[in-house]
Amino acid sequence: NVFFGIGVVLLVVVLFTNVNYIGNLVFFYLTFNLYVINLPIADGSDVVLFMLSLWCIPIATLPVISNERGKVIQKVLYNLALLFCQIQVAYIYFISGLDKLMSDTWRSGVAFDYIRHLEVLYNPVLPPIFASEFWNIIFSWSTILFELSFVFLVWNRSIRLPMLLIGCIFHLFIWIVLSLPDFALIMITSYLVFLKDSDYDRIKSWVKRRLPSR
């Protein structure tokens, strides 16, 4: 868990700072070893971290290339790597949502009733909401609709941020219910690849409007 936490921190560093290709390769090497070590018990979070670390290798702005052809190649590789990261996240949701849609267990809401009986994972302090067939169906179909709609709506500029916010709430819900902080953290962190410069400006403006004026 400590190694995984370090991996998540490094992923944020890769996405937010001016790192070089060597640093990205070292990060990939570390996550690859984490995946190999945990292979017998590896879960979805390990796989996602491993794949994103692979696509993040070309996401670097250093060293600065002086000639024009080199600059173009560097920029193309950067943008392609970022696109592959985005497609990877969208693909995860598409496969997961499609699998749930084709499952009678999920369509009927029984999946959440099963979750209630997972004593190893299920949070015992939660109220027995999953004992209700009504809420089980609501949660099941909300999960299916979110995962499938994310694939298409996250590319829409006007609703990208709301979709990412819903995704954060969705994964925090999984964290609380199933005590899976590692999966929640890596998926929420992966949303950074969808943010544009204009999105950061919108977020900054939204926060400023809600802060008390001095």
Secondary structure by P-SEA (a helix, b strand, c coil): caaaaaaaaaaaaaacccccaaaaaaaaaaaaaaaaaacccccaaaaaaaaaaaaacccccccccccaaaaaaaaaaaaaaaaaaaaaaaaaaaaaaaaaaacccccccaaaaaaaacccccccccccccccaaaaaaaaaaaaaaaaaaaccccccccaaaaaaaaaaaaaaaaaacccaaaaaaaaaaccccccaaaaaaaaaaaaaacccc
